[in-house]
Amino acid sequence: MQLFEPGPFHYLNNKLFCEHKSVEEIISTVGTPSYIYSKQYFTERFKEFDEAFNDVSHSIFFAVKSNFNLNVMKIFSDLGSGLDVNSAGELYRAKKIGTDPSKIIMSGVGKTKEEIKLALEYNIKLIKAESLEELKIINDVAGQLDKIARVAFRVNPNVDAKTHPYISTGLAENKFGIDASNAEEIYKIGSDLKNIALTGLDMHIGSQITTTAPFVEAIEKMAELYTRIKSFGIPLAHFDIGGGIGVRYKDEKVFTPQELATAIKPIIKQLNCEIMFEPGRYLTANGGILVAELLYTKKNRNKMFYVTDAAMTELIRPSLYSAYHHVQPVVINSERETIKADIVGPVCESSDFIAKNREIQQCQAGQKLAVMSTGAYGMVMASNYNGRRRPPEIIVDGDKFYTARGRESFEHLLWDEEVIKEI
Ligand SMILES: Cc1ncc(COP(=O)(O)O)c(C=O)c1O
């Protein structure tokens, strides 16, 4: 069984550590299932990305959707990152940590009037529009508030990001953005709206992209479009490349920010504008693990099952996208043989699994397992299905750890729910 030890997650004397803290020790205090994040990892990833583009006018907006824990958001914010929010709920979180409105941008293919109003009232840097119809609504809401809304259209460049179909967003058949072929027309119409300032152009072609080629192809197309739109006299000032930078979950060969910079700088430098990025997964995925306890081991026919106390309710990525996550014991016993097992949760769905037919060291009930690379799109997608209480999130900083969010209680499950006598 191959061990995966990204960044500050490493084994010391057969025990898994996050930075200088033993995972076993954290778990003995907080229990399982629990998410554990590394502040050092988040910090190093942000700095690596930022430095790769230090000779270009650029800003990074952490895609909050990948991990919206207030303290994770604050770590990035304190490093100078902006925040990309996708809903009023995420905007509320950004406000809660006191983010400067000029460092917040809002995405979303179906923003409601209420969300648009909240964004305008908070005076955020930018709203990204995904259709002309939406732009007209933004114009109306801005008019009612007597404001000018700063907007960029998300343009769909029709580029194949060569990723899982559920996380590909830049193909003409996807629901996202406006079609590149009529973007010029739409910009012209939009620029006549009284309460709109079209300040930029935006793209986001998908997630977990593992080569630079789709970025280069899309950015080339969008850079041309950007220049044409500017030539109509629309004073664009920023080009937003979106997120999507892939990470290693299994054995993927991924590119570094430096390699991305080398590939795209010749194009973006010519635009002479602010280049914006919205990385999520790149910053957070390998900075987190989900720790579970093995509840039972059993064999049905010839198949071995390891039933853990973590399920699709804590981590839905395997069920949703057949995503791969390394699963490894928190404490290794090197004398044990390696077997193959399905690692599953207690939820009553056959799609409730963490890993299928996975090589893992033979374990026994009570042992703790680490599900690696779960810092992105993990806790944010957790649910209460089957009446399960969502797990805590712990942040390690050196040899200290903090509960960044506690484990949900039974009371949380019944929040705002009453038994109505008349029914
Ligand atoms: C508009 C937008 N920006 C940024 C991101 C972040 O993507 P990633 O986590 O792949 O970097 C997403 C993810 O879906 C997105 O929809």
The ligand as an ORCA input file, in Angstrom:
! r2SCAN-3c Opt
* xyz 0 1
  C     -16.748     30.389    -11.021
  C     -15.826     29.491    -10.293
  N     -14.630     29.979     -9.922
  C     -13.743     29.205     -9.252
  C     -14.028     27.898     -8.944
  C     -13.002     27.098     -8.203
  O     -12.593     26.007     -8.936
  P     -11.392     25.106     -8.417
  O     -11.740     24.686     -7.041
  O     -11.354     23.989     -9.363
  O     -10.168     25.952     -8.457
  C     -15.252     27.341     -9.333
  C     -15.562     25.948     -9.043
  O     -16.499     25.360     -9.444
  C     -16.182     28.167    -10.020
  O     -17.373     27.709    -10.400
*
